Amino acid sequence: MIAPTEPFSAQVPSAGRMAGARPRAGVIVGIAILIALTAFSLLTPLVVDGSPTGQNLAQTLQPPGPGHRLGTDHLGRDMALRLAAAIRVSLSVSIGATIVAAVLGVGLGVLAGSRGGLVDRLLSTAADMVLALPGLLLVLLIIAIAPGRFWPLYLGISLVLWIEYFRMARAITIRVAASPAVQASQLLGFGPVYVFLTHYWPQMAPMILTVGAFGAATAILSVAALGFVNVGIRPPTPELGQMMIELLPYYHEAPYIIAQPILVVFLLVLSLNLIAGGKAR
């Protein structure tokens, strides 16, 4: 007797299950890449002797080998140490700017959405005014105040990124504030902190994490772009965009050297986009 078989529809994975598996795999890959790059940036100075700014003109443009695992640049500086320092700079700026933008944007968004009226109109107008300026132009204007410093980068990128948090938090607050649960909490005398943590934050948290991952990727690209045009972080501090423009004249002699900062930027942005894309579905 032939055993009954499952219907074809049961044997083939549904589109929903396949779509659900892809984001999880993407998030895992993105987290793995990000952890690997972070570990490389933190562990390399512990296992490689030297300084990322130490020059040795007798060993310029050396290929990867036992003495220099990733080779040396045009001034004989160890590429592994320089890449590790540049990754730390990019991650610190992107994470710091993303946190500042999230706190500012969510705070103002909740204020605008819960108060409404004049407060909402003023904050929404301010957001529209900032949004009207090109992001990199706004960062350049702030960097001009203190060239080569870190805090203008943090401030400028934060002012570019906070708009998305503001608009998201405002929209959620307007919707949730009209719910019976929020009105009951207010009638019972619970304060704004309790209302935010109990009613607003659970609705916002998944979206904030997604926007934060995309924002961190945008911040990394912004820092690299500013360094590439030599208006961001100044030498001798290693920075990925700055390393690209310094090594560009030597791409015929040592293409493997200039490919390294390009690959690192690609992997950083890819990892964050994979994490954000998986959380967004």
N, C-alpha and C positions, 0 to 999 in steps of 0.2 A: 504493500500500500504506500502510495506516495504521500509524504508528509505535506501538509498545507504550507504554502509559502505566504510571506507577508505581501501585502499589496505593494505595487511599485512605488506609490507615494510614500509608504513607510520606509522603504529601503533607501530612497534618495533623500539626503539632508534637505530640510526646507531652507528657503532663502533667508528666513529670519534667523535660523540657527547658524547658517554660514556667515551671515552679516554680523552676528554677535560674536563669532569666533575671531574674525579678523581684527576688530578693535582691541580685543584682549591680547592677541599676539603682537599687535603693533605697540601697545603700551609696554609689554614685557621687553620687546626689542629696544624701544626708546629708553626705558629705565636702565637696561643693561649697558647701552652705549654711554649714557650719561654717567653712570657709576664708574665705568672703565676710564673715561676721560678725567673724572674727578680724582680717581685713585692715581692715575698717571701724574696729574698735576701736584698731588700731595706727596707721593712716594719718591718721585724722581730726585728731588733735592737731597733725599736721605741716602740714596744709593749711588749718585753720581757726584764726584768731587768737582769743585769749581764754582764759578759764579756765572749767572746768565749774562752779565755785562762784561766779563773778563775777556780781553782780546788777546789773540796770539796770531800775529800776521804771518808767521811761518807755517801755519796750518789752515790757510784759507780754502774754503770750498772743498773740504775733505769729504769723500764719500762715507756712508755709514760703515763703521768698522769697530774693532774691539776698543779702541781708544775713545771714540765718539760714536755711540750707538746709532745716532741719527745724522751724523756728519756735522760739519761746521758751516757757518755762513761766510760772507765775504770779508769779515774781520776776524775770522778764526774763532768765533764764539760758538760754544756748544749748543746745537739746535735742540737737543732734548731738554736742557735746562731752560732755554729761552721759550720753548713751546709750553713747558710746564708753568712758567711764570705768566705767560700770556693767557693761558687758560684760566688761571686764578684771577687775573685782572678782569677778563670778560665775564666770568661767572659772578664775581663780587659785584661788579657794576650792574649786571642784568638782574641779579637777585635783589640787590638793594633798591634799585629803581622800581622794580616790580612791586616790592612790598610797600614802598612809599606811595606809589600810584594807587595800589589797592586800598590802602587805609584812607587816603584822601578821597578817592572816587566813591568808595562805598559810604563813607561818612557823609559826604555832601549829597550823594544820591538819596540816602535814607532821610536826610534833613529836608531835601526838596520834596520828596514824595510824601512824607508824613505831614509837613506843614502846609504845602500847597500855596496858593495865592501869590503874593509878592515875592516871597522867598523862593518859590519854585521858578517864577519868571526870571528873577535876577540870576539864579544859579544856572538855569538853562541857557540864558543869553551869554553868560560868561563861557560856558562850555562851547557854544556855537562860535564864539569869537576865537577861542583857542583852536577849534577845529578848522577854522577858515585859513589858518596859517599852515604852510607845509611843515611837516614834522621836523625834518632835518634843518630847515631854515630857523625854526624856533630854537633848536639845540645850538646851532651856530651863533645865534644872537646872544645866548646865555654864556657860551664858551668864551666869547669875546671879552666878557667881563674879567675873567681870570684864566688866561690861556695856559694849558698844560696842567691844570689842577684837576683833581678827581671830582670835587663837589659840583662844579658846573655840569659835568656829565650826568651825575645822579639827578640833579635838579631838572636839567633840560629833558632828559628821557622820561622822568616822572611826569612832567607837565604834558608830554605827548601822550603817555599811556593812560592817564587817569580818566580820560573822557569815556572810554569804553566801560570802565567800572561804574562811572557815574550814571550813564544812560541805562545800564542793566539794573543797577540797584534802585534807581528811581522808578523804572517800570514795574519791578517786582513789588516795591513798597506801595505804590499806588494800588496795585491789585490786592495785596494782602491786607492793607490797612482797612479796606472796606469789609473784610470778613468778620463774621460774628465772633470768632475766637479772639481777635485783636480787640474788638470793642468790649467784649466781656472782661478781658485782662485790664483794660483801661478803667472800666467801671469799678473793678475790684481794687483799684489803687496801685496796681503794679507799675513800677517805674519803666522808663524808656529802655534801660539796659536789659531788663527782664524781657520786655516785649521784643526787643531786637534778637536776643539770643534764642528765645523760644519760638518766635513766629517768623521773623524775617530771615535770620541766618540759615536755617535748614533749607529754605527755598533758594538762597543765593549761593551756598557753598559749592555745589557741583559746577555752576557756571563760572564762579570766581576762579576755581582751579583751572578750568579750561582756558579762560581768558588770560590767566596768569602765565600759563605755559606758552601760549602764543605771544604774549607780551615780552616774556624773557627772550624768546627767539628774535623778536623784533629789536630788542635792546642789544643783543649780541651783534646783529647785522649793522645796527646804527653805529656802535663803537668801532666795528671793523671798517665801515665806510668812512667814518671821520678820520680814523688812523690812516687809511689809504690815501686820502687827500691831504694828510699831514696837518690836520687842524685838531686832532683829538689829543690823546695822551702822548706826551713828548718823550723823545729819547732821554736817557738810556733805558727807561722802563719798557720792557718787551710788551708788544701788543700785536695781535694777529694782523690787522690791516696795515699797520706800520711795517711789519716784517715783509708783507707782500711787496710793498712799493720799494723797500730797500733791496730786495732780492730780484726784482723784475729785470734789471739790466744784465743779470747773470743767468737768465733762463736757458740760454744756449749751452753754457758751460756746465751748469748743474741744475737740470730741470727737476731732479729728485729733491732738491733743497726747497725751491719755491713751491713745490707741490704740497709740502708738509703743512704750512699754515692754511692753505686753501682747503686741504682735506679736513683739518681740525674745525674750521668754521662750518664746513658742510656737515660734519658729524654732529656738532653741537646743535645746529639749527634743525637737522633731521631728527635728532633724539627728542627735542622739545615738541616739534610738530607731531611726531608719532604719539607722544604722551597726550598732547592736547586733542588730536584727532580721535584717539580712542575714548577719551572722557566725554567728547562731544556727542557720541552716538548712544 
